[in-house]
Amino acid sequence: MKVSETALLKSGFSHAELQKLKNNMANYGGSLDSITHDLANRFIASKWITIVALSILVITLMLASINTSITLAATLAIVLPFIWYIAPAKLAYKSWRYRRLPTNSEPSR
């Protein structure tokens, strides 16, 4: 799949965000296609980590003592933002959204 700058701009990326992607390409190599694919995968991973963590918190709230629940909630309040920081949330979400558009998804084989 060929990703163009104009397609990214039309799908909601700003010029500053596009410049960040270009800087990443200049520093680490790759293409816009590979960068948007990697960012979309990071968003999916972050989303599932968050869902699982919050599900465990809900189960803990129902079944465990209040002290255990408070400890887990505090831990998640510290750990989840770190996970979201690792994958730049805004760029990752926009890449995921761009990949989900029917015109931008890879054709099924």
Backbone torsions as a table, in degrees:
resi	resn	phi	psi	omega
1	MET	NA	135.8	-179.2
2	LYS	-100.6	119.6	178.5
3	VAL	-100.7	127.6	179.2
4	SER	-111.4	158.3	179.1
5	GLU	-63.6	-39.7	-179.1
6	THR	-65.8	-37.5	178.2
7	ALA	-65.2	-39.3	178.1
8	LEU	-66.4	-41.2	178.3
9	LEU	-63.7	-40.7	179.0
10	LYS	-66.6	-28.6	-177.2
11	SER	-86.9	0.0	173.8
12	GLY	120.1	-3.1	176.1
13	PHE	-73.1	140.0	175.5
14	SER	-87.1	168.6	178.3
15	HIS	-63.4	-37.5	179.4
16	ALA	-65.1	-41.0	178.7
17	GLU	-67.5	-38.6	177.0
18	LEU	-64.3	-36.5	177.2
19	GLN	-65.9	-36.7	175.9
20	LYS	-61.6	-41.3	178.1
21	LEU	-64.7	-40.9	178.8
22	LYS	-65.3	-39.9	177.5
23	ASN	-62.5	-39.5	177.5
24	ASN	-62.8	-42.1	178.0
25	MET	-62.5	-41.2	-178.7
26	ALA	-67.3	-37.7	-177.0
27	ASN	-80.4	-39.0	-171.4
28	TYR	-117.9	-5.7	-178.4
29	GLY	84.0	-175.6	-179.9
30	GLY	100.4	-168.8	-179.5
31	SER	-133.9	168.5	176.4
32	LEU	-59.3	-35.7	178.9
33	ASP	-61.4	-49.0	-177.7
34	SER	-68.7	-36.0	180.0
35	ILE	-67.4	-46.0	179.3
36	THR	-65.9	-34.8	177.3
37	HIS	-64.6	-46.1	179.3
38	ASP	-63.9	-42.2	179.0
39	LEU	-65.2	-39.1	177.4
40	ALA	-63.1	-40.5	177.4
41	ASN	-65.8	-37.5	177.0
42	ARG	-64.1	-38.9	178.1
43	PHE	-62.9	-44.5	179.7
44	ILE	-61.2	-43.9	179.2
45	ALA	-63.5	-44.5	179.3
46	SER	-63.1	-39.8	179.5
47	LYS	-62.2	-46.5	-178.2
48	TRP	-69.9	-36.6	175.9
49	ILE	-61.4	-42.4	179.1
50	THR	-65.3	-44.0	-180.0
51	ILE	-62.4	-45.9	-179.9
52	VAL	-64.4	-43.7	-179.1
53	ALA	-62.7	-43.5	179.4
54	LEU	-69.8	-33.1	175.5
55	SER	-64.5	-43.0	177.2
56	ILE	-63.0	-38.7	177.7
57	LEU	-62.5	-43.8	179.4
58	VAL	-62.9	-44.3	178.5
59	ILE	-63.2	-40.4	178.6
60	THR	-64.5	-40.0	177.9
61	LEU	-61.4	-35.6	-178.5
62	MET	-79.2	-35.1	-169.0
63	LEU	-109.1	-24.5	-172.6
64	ALA	-103.8	175.2	179.4
65	SER	-70.8	164.0	-178.4
66	ILE	-65.9	-34.7	179.0
67	ASN	-64.4	-42.5	178.2
68	THR	-64.4	-41.5	-179.8
69	SER	-64.6	-41.6	179.5
70	ILE	-65.8	-41.3	178.9
71	THR	-62.6	-45.1	179.2
72	LEU	-64.5	-42.3	179.5
73	ALA	-62.2	-41.7	178.4
74	ALA	-65.3	-41.0	178.7
75	THR	-62.3	-45.1	179.3
76	LEU	-65.8	-34.1	178.2
77	ALA	-64.7	-25.7	178.3
78	ILE	-90.0	-42.9	-171.6
79	VAL	-78.6	-42.5	-175.7
80	LEU	-61.5	-44.2	176.3
81	PRO	-60.4	-33.3	176.6
82	PHE	-64.0	-42.3	178.5
83	ILE	-64.7	-40.7	179.2
84	TRP	-68.1	-29.4	179.2
85	TYR	-71.7	-35.3	-179.2
86	ILE	-60.0	-44.2	175.2
87	ALA	-100.7	108.8	-177.4
88	PRO	-54.8	107.8	-167.6
89	ALA	-56.3	-45.3	-176.0
90	LYS	-66.2	-48.0	178.9
91	LEU	-66.2	-40.0	-179.6
92	ALA	-64.0	-43.1	179.1
93	TYR	-64.3	-44.5	-179.6
94	LYS	-64.8	-36.2	176.8
95	SER	-66.6	-41.9	178.4
96	TRP	-63.1	-44.5	179.5
97	ARG	-64.3	-40.6	178.2
98	TYR	-61.8	-42.4	-179.8
99	ARG	-67.5	-27.5	-178.2
100	ARG	-78.5	-19.6	179.6
101	LEU	-61.5	134.2	-176.7
102	PRO	-57.9	-32.8	-178.8
103	THR	-75.8	-16.1	-177.2
104	ASN	-106.6	-7.6	-178.6
105	SER	-80.8	154.6	-179.5
106	GLU	-71.3	141.9	179.5
107	PRO	-66.4	144.0	178.1
108	SER	-74.6	145.1	-175.8
109	ARG	-104.7	NA	NA
